């Protein structure tokens, strides 16, 4: 199983280039860059710089979308990054979330996502594509693997049906993870395809006191619960009270600029006991030895890679560099 690290483009490009070199040197296999145009540097520009700064590391978008970016723009950008990192770039696509909300747009529905995937695929394959009133094609096309990020069963099946891989937002809890894997396989089976490789995303923190540090996960836990995850949490014995309106945070709860304020705002809805169970069940919180042990368990599910995320959006995950070694 490969190990990847989420690297938010939150610093100047020279610093980001140096950091991805450190990620590669630390033994990670992959670096995944999120896309939110008002929060971070442009994901494709950053990925191109990262590709030229490294020689082995696989780079991916986790994830871009077809709402703020036209599918033709995505195809061109993906082709360009693939030239900067030959054979090492993966295009991750999703519904939008933190990209679309801050500019008053809605996440894409499945039909829009499916259509966008088809256009991007055809353009990258050098085929003519019909747009309103015209046909066009991409000059100098290049094959790029396309992975779909999903949490709900319909988009999980879509990933298995049409994508080259799936990025699961289910964490590492056994029951939700096996259910998500089953949905991806179901999509592949329905399309008569072989199973696609799966990347599992999980929040990670190196700590010798999980009980003390679990509290920082409260905005994440409430964010997952409010996005249709209450049933998965309940199956693990985690009870979260979702309010009619989420606590206000800029730009949103999961990417709050003031994390301590976001934690405090979530206290009425996520108890200390619930978030501790969330840290131990869904996330990778513990010593490096404990985290590596959990990683071996996850590998036993047959996933292709795991994507480690730190808490926070505006600093680089330096504290996780030691997880991949050994």
N, C-alpha and C positions, 0 to 999 in steps of 0.2 A: 504494500500500500504506500502510495506517495503522500508526502506531507507538504501542504501549502500554507502560506501566510497571507492574511489580508493586509494590504498596505494602502491606507488612504492617502491620496495625493495632496497631503495637507502642508507640505513644505515646498520651498523653492526647488526647482528642477535639479540643480547641482547636488543639493542635499539628498533628494530622492534617489538620484543615480548612485550616490555613494552608499545609501542604505540598501538598495537592492543588491549591490555587490556584497554587502555584509550578509544579506539573506542567503545569497548563493554560497558564500564561503562557510556559513554556518551549517550547511548541509540540507537546506530545504530544497524540495523538488520544484515548487511552484510559488509564484507570487500573484495574487489576485487583487485587482485595482477596482474600487467602486466608482460609480459614475453619478455625480450630482453636481450640475454645472454651477450652482451658486455656493456650494459648500467647499469644493476642492478645485484643483487645477484640472484641466481637461483630461479625461481618462485616456484618450487615444494618443494625445501628444506625450503624456507621461509614459504610456506603455512603449511608445517608440523610443524615447530616451532610455527607458529601462532595458529595452532590447539591445540597444547599442552599447550599454554599460555592462552587459553580462554575456556569457557564452554558453551556459548550460541550462539556466533557469527557464522553465515554462512560464509564460505570462498570460494572464487572462483578464477579461473584464468581468466584474462580479457586482453588479451587472449593468449593461446599458439597456436601452429600450427603443421602441419605435414610435413613441409619442413625441418626445422633445427632439428626436432625430428621425428624419425621413429614412426609410429603409435603404434608399440609394446612397444617402450620406453614410449610413452605417457600413454598407458594403465597401465603399471607397476607403473609409477610414480603416476598416479591418484589413483590406488588401495592403494598405500602406504600412501598417504595423507589422504584418506578416513579412514584408520585405526587410524590415529592420531586425526581425528575429526569425529567420527562416526555420520553419518546422517547429517553432516554439511558441506560437500564439494561438490562443483559444478565444473565440468570441462568445462571451456569456451574455444571454439576453433574458430579460424579465419584463414584468408589467410596468415598472417605473418607480412607484413609491416615492422615495426621497428626491427624485428628479422632477416629478410632475407636480407634487403638492406645493412646493414653494413658488411655483409660477401659475397656480390656479388651474391646473389641468387635472384630469382623472387618469388613474392607471388604465392601461389598455385592457380591453376584454379579450377573451380567448380568441374570438374570430379575428380581431385586429392583430393579435400576436401571431396567430397561425399564418395570416396573409403576409405579414411582414417577414416572417421566416422564409416563406416561399420566394418572395422577391429577392431577399438577400442571397439565398442559395443560388437562384438562377443567375443573378448578376455575377456572383463569384465564380460561377461555372462558365461564364462567357456567353450566356444565352440572351436572346432578345427578350425584353420584358415589356408588357403593355402597361402604359400609364395613361391617364385620361387624355385621349385624343392623339397619343403618340406611342411609338415603340422606340426603345433605346437599349443600349447594352454598355457594359463597362469595359473600357479599354484596359489592356494588360491585366486580365483577371488572374486570380490566384486562389487555390483551394484553401479554405480556412475552416477548421472544425467549429461547429456551432453547438453550444450547450445551452439548455434552458433551465433557468432557476424557478423553482416552484415549491409551494407548501401545501396547497389544496389538492384534492384527488384529481380534479379535472385537468389541471395544468401538469400534474405529475404524469398522468397518462399521455398528455400531449408531448411531453419530453420524450417518453419512450417511443411514441409513434413517429415523430418527425425529426428529432434532434440527433446529434452525434454523441450526446451525453446529457446527464441531468445533474443539476446542482440542488441538493436538498437543504431546506431550511428547517429541518426537523430536529436538529441536535442529535445527541448520541443515546438518548433513552431508548431502551430495547423495543418497547411496543410501538411507539410512534415511528421509529426508524424502520422496523420491519414492515409496517403498514405502508410507509412511503415507498420502500423498495418494491413491494408487491404491486403498487399502483403503476410504477414505472415499467415493471415487467409486463403488466397487463396491457399497457399501451403498445409496447413492442410486439406482444403476441397478436394484438388485434390488427396490426399492420403487416404481420408475417415477417417481422424483422428479428434479428438476433438481439439479445439484451444489450443495452447501451451502458458504457461505463458511468459510474455514479460518484460524484463528489459530495461529501457530507460536511456541512458547515457547523461549527460549534464554538461557543465562546470559551475562552481559555484564560486562566490566570495561574501563575506559579505562586503558591502560598503554602505556608505551614499552619495557617489558621483559617480554614474554610468558613467557619462560623462567623469570624470577624469580617471577612471580606465579601461574603455572599451578598451583603446588603447592597452593594453597588450594582447588583443585577436587577433591582426592582423595576426600573424603567423598561428593561428588556423583557422581563417576565410579563408586565402589564401590556406591553406592546404586542407580544405574541398572543396573549389571551384575547385582546381586543380585535385581533386579526383572524379570528376563527380558531384559535388554538386552545380554547377552554376545555374541550373534550379530551384532547391529548394530555393536557396538564392534569385533569381530573383522574385519568386512568393511572397516573403515577402518584395519586393521592395528594395532588397539589391544588388547593382551592384558591382562586383569585376572583375578587369581586370586580367586575368590569362596570364602571360608571356609564351613565348615559352619554356623558361628554368626558373625554380624556383630559387630564390636567394639561394646562397650557404650557408649552415650552417652545422656544424658538431654536431651530426651524420646525422640529417636531420632537416628540418624547424620546425616541430612540437615538436621535442625533443632537440632543440638547446641548447648547453651548455651556450652560451651567449645570453640570452633572449633579453636584450636591443638591441644588434646588429641585432637580427632577426626581432625585431619590426621595427627598422629603415630601414632594407632592404625591408620590405613589404610596406613602405609608398607610393611608386609610384603606387601600385596596389590596395591598400585598403584604401579608404579615411576615415577620422575621422567620417564622417556622416554614412558611411556604417558600420563601426565596432561598432558604438553606436547602430544602429538598430539591428545588430547581437547580441550584448550583451542583449538587451531588449527582442528580439523576440526568439532567439534560445537558450539562456543561462539563468542561474539563477543568475543574478547580482542584488544586492539590500540589504536592511537591512534584518535582520533575519526574522522580521515579514513579509516583502514583499516576501522573498523566501518561507516561509512556506505557504503563500497564493497561490503562484504559484504551490507549491507541491500539494495542495488540488485540483487545477485545473487539474493537470496531472493525479491525482488519478481518476478523473471523466472520463478519457478515457478508464479506465479498465485495465491499466497496473498493473503488479504484483509488480514491484519495480522500484526504480529510483537509478541510480548510479551517485553520485556526484564526479566531478573531479575538482581539483584545477589546476591553471596554473603553469606549471613547472614539471620537471621530477626528480629533484635531491634534493628535500626537502620533508619532510612529511607534510601532509595537516592539520596541527594543527589548523589553523584559521577556519576550517570548523567543528570542534568538537561540537560547540554550536548549529549547525543547527538542529540536530536530536531531541534535548530535547523539552519539552513543548507540 
